Amino acid sequence: MINKSEWIPTDGFILEDKASEAVKADGNLLVIAGPGTGKTEMLAQKANYLLETGVCRNPYNILAISFKTDSASNLAERVKQRCPDLANHRFNSLTYDALAKRILDQFRNGLAQSNRPNADYLVQDEEKLHKIFYYVYGKTLRDNQENSFWRHFSLLNQVNSDAEKQFRQIILHGNKTFQANLSFQMIMQLAIIIIDTNPLIKKAFQAAYPYVFLDEFQDTTDLQYQFIKTLFESSTAAITAVGDDKQRIMDFAGARKSIFSDFKDEFNSDELHLILNHRSAPRLIKLQMKMYQSLQAGEYETKWPKNRENDDGEISLIQSQDEYEEAAFVAQDIIKKLKQGIKPDEIALLVKQNDSQYGTPIITALSELGIKSRVESKYQSLLKEPLVQIVLQSVIFAVVANPTEDWGNFFDLYLKSREITDVEDEDTLYTAELNLNKFLHEISALITDIELSASKLVQHIIDFWTKDFFRSNFPQYFNESSFEATIDSFIKLLNMERQAGGKWIESINSFRGVDTIPIMTIHKSKGLEFKAAYLIALDDTAFWTFQSDPDATRRALFVAISRAKLYLTFTFAQSRSNLNFHSGKQSHQLISEFYDLIDPFIN
């Protein structure tokens, strides 16, 4: 146990004053963390402080809740690195959906019979939910109606019609035709009912988690905020909410616009701003500061480390006649970056939308120069899947002599798959490691066969880890159809990589995007960083939403420009012939303010 006054950040990290203040703060706290200010590191150090000093004493735990699965995983991994002895059992990092499902499954019997779903309910089986809708309402739920329907349908509301009563009956209890089937939104609504109507459950939950972290707070929806309020409002839990309103680009998914002010008012929280940008070069930070002013979000104080020159960084604009000349110019510029020692996966091509249409000419131009690039959308979500990560790691640890992957985390997952909980028993751990290494030797021998199918390899690895392990530990796989769909998508893309031939490890690395330049939308780039970022098509067509929602479009641009660490490049083509929606002459009259903004910063 470390005395509070003697605690210092672990692993040699030096926290800025405001981050150090946030780490040691008591009570509810809203931390405004702009791009590159190290919010994940701050939370990891706070977890270390709480656990190592005994402020959060045994047997109490820390609960971290994130918007996205990868954010929850990243935070858990960072905390484990900073606090390896205590984090495994006393730091729980979950998504909102995973937490809600855990509450529902553990306390399902706390619901009244009318609201209690069957124990074998399906989870977000959208195809079958659509069939139930058609069965009840006699019509198809069209794509343009779906968001509106689910936004207004709630198990928290009174039943308004016989049809809605029947729909509820089927999704909760099933019938002869359909199995009970709940969306994650419905699961959260039921979790709210459980907590709201069972004071003892609420009290026990609050007692278990005296410290709570809320990550990506700017993306929190109305329902998620109601969930948090139901769990912790008026409790003694100390809640640390971290986010950045400038990066709120999930409005389309229902992000609550007033979330920061609501939290401050309703949880009586203090507020701190992290101001030291560890990511971007000073010239890029200056552009971000100017962009912040256009968001009319008040003063934006930010600094860069003292060892950076004030004019470090490069901002440029590539103008071309058409998308093919643009592709050639971008490809040549990327060649220069590669010659400077920047790796392909440290470069990103960002687009506002339609990544394939904007990216294809550049992919072709790069391919002609022997440089691999790809549209990341098909791979990005799969690469975040725990099942995919475990399969890939199984091959990597079987083949690579000095892998960069975390063996400790991989071994911990294996122990969990075998329900081994006594980590103090050396004989048990020794036997477990022998068995895991035996399996890895099997994989090593198996992949020497270049004719081995992706399906056979993937299924062999899944069989070793067991379907029960995946389905009981990862909420996205509770639904059999979702589990199988993930496997099918994985095998399909892995087979595409195998078409190039070569060794299996080469296909695995290609699937992972090693030495490959990613092309992705701005939304998909959120939370990522690259030494060099290219924003393709800074024009009225790509940024057409500026006319109807200028603030959201400005925030999207802010997210894009803050991905770059050293080089930021914009492109504009006078004409584009390959767009399905607006081919022909292009302009930037609608978004002229963006050009006025960046012009003074171009090198």
Helices and strands as residue ranges (DSSP letters): G 4-6, G 10-12, H 17-24, E 29-33, H 39-52, E 62-66, H 69-82, H 87-90, E 91-95, H 96-107, G 108-110, G 113-115, E 122-123, H 126-137, H 143-152, H 162-173, E 181-182, H 184-197, H 199-208, E 211-214, G 217-219, H 222-232, E 238-243, G 245-247, G 251-253, H 259-266, E 270-274, H 282-294, E 314-322, H 323-339, G 344-346, E 347-351, H 355-368, E 373-375, H 377-383, H 386-399, H 407-417, H 426-446, H 454-465, H 467-473, G 475-477, H 480-498, H 504-512, E 517-521, H 522-525, E 530-535, G 544-546, H 550-561, E 564-576, E 584-585, H 592-598, G 599-601
